[in-house]
Amino acid sequence: MRQLLLRTEIHKFDTFEDFAKEFEIGEGDLLFTNEFLYTPKMKPLDLKCDVYFQEKYGTTEPTDEMYNSIFKDLKDKEYKRIIAVGGGTVVDMAKWVASEKPDDIVDAYKENPTFKPKHKTELIICPTTCGTGSEVTNISMIYLTKTKTKKGCANDELFADYAVLIPDLVKSLPYQPFMYSAIDALIHAVESYVGRRHTDLSRMFGRRAIELIMNGFTQMIEKGPEYRLEIMDDFVLGSNYAGIAFGTAGCNAVHAMSFPLGGMFHVAHGESNYELFTTVMKYYYKMNPDGDIKEINHVLAEILGCETEGAEVYDKLEEALAALIRRKPLSEYGVTEEICDQMAELVIAEQQRLMTNTYVEMDKEAVKSLYLQVLND
């Protein structure tokens, strides 16, 4: 059994300038990033490379139209390296930019894909959020515009060659996306820990990720939201460790249930995961309190100061997260009871890659009941 899946060499720098010098970014490189990052952090360096901005293709999470558009622009161009500096959309798109490209990206995300990625160009990923961990995973997400669904492609050909961590770049992230991305990283670590494909090594990274992120949250509660800027290294490292953990062990029901919410209502990825996180974990604990979830409860209870390591842990976790950012009821996004049923059907029909990894077995009715619990709460 494979114990750890990590194909990416990891580096860390204080500034983007340090990274650019060390990696000698210049002619023959394609820098794929956001204009709001490029102008203050990269443009003054006068790098002799081609620059493409994500904004040209869209400002949402990556869609099939965005992928196909950049493929068209790059059809007759060759680069020695693709350097992706940005959030989840930039990172996901860059993985395909560095691959051989299909005529239509939809072919790679069919239930039985008619096209599979093949790594072609050296890929360097520098994340500017502290949530996806995608810099060290083999997963790339997409929103399929015709079916209005979100899906992931997991293939070892999508691994980056290098991941570069620069906490300074994450400090410019506004508070709300910071919180949603950090919560997403926490969920990666927790889900990978209790999922069926976990290993001792994946749990080692997952546990450390939980400690770094949750200790960071408790310090922010005590010292104020701006204190995150003082401990950004912890959040960036926590996200990276969580990426290593779920890159090996996978995520499960929280992510599976978040995708219909994102696809149908365009709720951002981290935010949609936050909607379901503690509700799913409470269900897991209720259905099997004596399994591996006991270890997660122990870790969280120590950080949160719980008197017991039972269901109280998730009540305390909800309180801690709510002190930092509000979780909305699903009804605020326009979700209804009827739509809860539709989303549950989508989870069972389209997210088996994740649902086969759940801590306990879950059918459509179980999924629907969890949606209904957070419909108005």
N, C-alpha and C positions, 0 to 999 in steps of 0.2 A: 504493500500500500504506500502510495506517495505521501511523504510526511510534510513537505514544504515545497510550494511552487513559487519560485522567485527567480526570474530570468533577467532582472534589471539591476544594473550597477547604480548604487545610490551615492550622491554627493551632497554636500551642504556648504553654503557660502553666506557671508554676511550681507553682500550686496549683489545686484545684478552685474555691476561693473566687474567685480571680482570673478564672477562666473564667465562673463564674456572674454576676459583676458585669459583665464585658465583654459577655456575650450577654443580659444582663437576663432571666435565667430567672425565670418567674413564672406568673401566671394564663394559662390557655390552653395551657400546655405539659404534656406528659406525660413524666415522667422514668421510664425503664425501666432498672432496675439490680438489684443484689443487696443484700439487707438487710445483709450483713456489710460492704459498702462504704458504704452509705447512713448507717448509724448513726454511725460515727466521722467521716466526711468531709463529709456533706451535711446531715444532720438538724440540726446546730447552726446552720446558716445560715437555718433557718426559711423555706425557699423556698415561695412561694405557688403551687405547681404540684401536679398529681396525680402520685402515685407508685405504680408497679406493680413488684412484685418477681418476678424470674424464678422463684424458689423455689416460688411458688404453683403454677406450671405443671409443674415438674419440675427435677431437679438433674443431669440427664444432658445430653449433647449434644442439640440440638433434634430432637424427634420430630414426626411428623404429629399426634399427639394433643396435644402441647404447643401447636403452632400453632393448631389448631382450637379449643382451649380459650380462648386469649387472643383469638382472633377473635370468639368468642361474647361474651366480656366487653366487648369494645369495639364491638359491633355498632351501638349507637345513640349513640355518642359521637364528637364531632369535636374535633380539636385543631389548633392553628396550627403546632405543632412537636412532633416526637418526638425526645427526647434520650436516647440509649442510652449508658450508662456500664457497661462490664463486659467480660467475655471473649467468646470466639467464639459461645457460645450466645446471649447477650444481643444481640450485634451481628447475627447471622444472623436472629434473630426480629424485631428492630427493622426490618430492611429490608422485611419483609413487613407489619409493623404500619403503616409509612408508605405502603404501596401499597394500591390497591384489592384487596379480599380475596375469594378464592373461597369457596364454601360448604364445600369440602373441599380442603385444601392438596395432597392427593395428585394432584389434577387438574393441577397445575402441574409435577409431577415425572414424569409419564408419559413413555414413550419418544416419543410424539407428543402433547405437552401439549394439553389442551382448555381450559386457562386460562393466560394470560400476565400477568405483573405490569404494573401501570401506576402510576407514581409519582404520589402524591396529596398527601402532607403533607411539609413541609420536615423533613429528617432530619439530625440532628447525632449523630455517633458519636465517643465518647471511649473508646478501648480501654484495658483494664487488664491486658493481657498483652503480651508482646513477641514475638508469633509469627504471628498470622493475617494481619496486614496488611489484614484485611477492611474496615477503615475507608475504604480507597481502591479497593476492587474492586467489581465488579458481580455477585459470586457469593454465594449463600446455600445452606447445606448443610441436609440433612435426613436423619433415620433413619426409614425406612419400616417401621413395626412389623409389618405383615402379611407382607412379603417378607423382613424382616430384612436390609435393604440400606441403604447410605449413598449418597446421590446429591447432586449439586450442580445448581443452576439458575443459569445465567449469562445475565443480561439487563441491558442498560444502564438500564432503569427501576429497577433495584435500587441504583444508585449513591446514596451519601449526598451531601447538599449541602455539608456541612462535616465535616472530620475534625479532632478536637482532641486534641493530644498533651500529656499531663500525666505526666511520668516519676514524679512523687511518688506517684501512685496505683499504679504498678507495683511500687514498693518493698515493698508489703505482700504481694506474691505469694510463697507458700512456695517453697522452693528447687526441689523436684521439678517442679511445674508451670512454674516459671520456665525451668528447663533444657529441658524438652520443648518449650515454646513458642519459645524462642530457637533451638533446633535446627530446628524447623519453619520459622522465618523464614530460616535459612541454606539449607534445602532449597528454599524458594521461589526464592531468588536463584540458586542453582546450576541448578535445573531450568529456570528461565526462560532462563538463559544458553545452555544447550545445546539447548533445544527448537527445533523447526523454525519456529516463528512469531516468533522473536526479531527485534529491530531494533537499530540502533545506539543509539537512545535507551533502550530497555529494558535493554540491556546496561550502559549507563552507570550506571543506578540499581542494577542487580544487582551489578555489581562493587563499588560503594561499600558496598552492604549486606554483602557477603561480608567486606570489609576491616573494617568496624565490628564485626561479630559475632565473627569469628574472632580479631581482636586483643583483643576483650573476653574471649573464652575463654582465650586464652594468658595474659592478665593474672590471671585467676581461678586458673589452675593455679599461677602463680608466687606470688600473694599471698593466696590462699585464697578460698573460695566467697563469703564476705561482702563481698569487694571489689566484687562486682557492684553493690552499693548506691551505690558511689562513681562508677560509670560507667554508671548506668542510662540516661542520655541517649543514649549510644551504642547501646545495645540497642533502645531505643524508636525512634530514628531509623533504625537498621538494619532493623528490622521494617517500618517505613513504606516505606522505599526498596524493600525486597523486594516489598512489596505492589504498589507502582507497577510494578515489573518484571514480576511474574507476572500482574498485571491486564492488561498488554498482551500478553505473550508466552505466558502459560499455563504450567501444570506438566505433568508427563507420568508416566512409569512408577512413580516412587516413590509419588506420591499415588494413582494408579490401583490399585496393589497394596495400599496401606494400607487402602482402604475396606472390602474384605471382612473384613479382620482387625478393624476397628472395628465393622462391622455384625454379625458372627457372635459376636465375643467381647467386645464393648463395651470395647475398648482405646481410650483417649483418642487424639485425632487426632495430636497431636505425637509421642506415644509410638509409635504405629503407624507413622508415617513414619520415625522413627529406626530402627525394626527393619529397614527395607529400604534405607536411604539409601546406605551405602557399597557394599553388595552390588550394587545397580543401577549405581552409577557405575563399579565395577570391570568390570562386564559391558560397559557402554558403551565403556570404554577398550579392552577386549580386542577388541571387534568393529570399532572404528574409531579407532585411536590417533592418526591424523593429521588428524582433523577439528577441529571447534570446541572439543572437549574439551581440546585442548592449551592453550588460553588459560586455562581454569579451573585446570588443573594448575599453570600458571605462577603464578597468583595465590596458590593454596593453598601451593605449594612455598616461595614467598618468606616467607609468614607462619609456616609450620611448620618452616622451616629444613631442608628436604630437600636432599640432595646431587644428586638427579636429579628430573626432572619427569615420571617415568613412573608405573608402578603403585605405587611406594613412597609416593607422595603419599597414597593412600587408606589404606595401612597406618598412616601417621603420623596421618592424620585420625582413624582409629578409635582409636588410642592416646590422642589428645588428648581426644576426647569421652568415652572410657571413664574417663579420669582425673577427669571431672566427674560422670558418671552412668553407671550400668551399663546395658548393652543386654542384655535377656534373650533366650534362645533361644525360638523360637516354641512349642516344646513346653511351656514353662512356662505358657502361656495355655490349653493344652489342644489345640493344633493337632497333627494327625497327618499321615502321608503321604497318606492318603485325602482328608483335608480340604484339603491343599495342592492336590490335583487339582481339588477343588470350587471353591476360591478362584480358581484360574487360569481356570476356566470363567467365573466371575462377572466377572473383569476383562475378558476378551475380549467377553463378552456385554453388559456394562452400563457399561463405562468407556471407550467409544470417543472421547468428548469429550477425554479425556486421552491415550489410546493413539495417536491420530492425530498427536500432537505429540512422540513419542519421538525421541531422538537417532538410534537405529537401529531398523529394523523388528523387531518382537517378536511371536511367535505364542504360542499357549497353552503349548507345550512349553518355550519359553524362560522364560515367566513361572513355570511350575511348577518349573523347575530352580532358579530364584532363591529361591523359597520353601523348597525343600528344603535349600539351602545354609545357611539360617539356622534350620532346624528344630531342630537340636541344638547349634548353635554360638553 
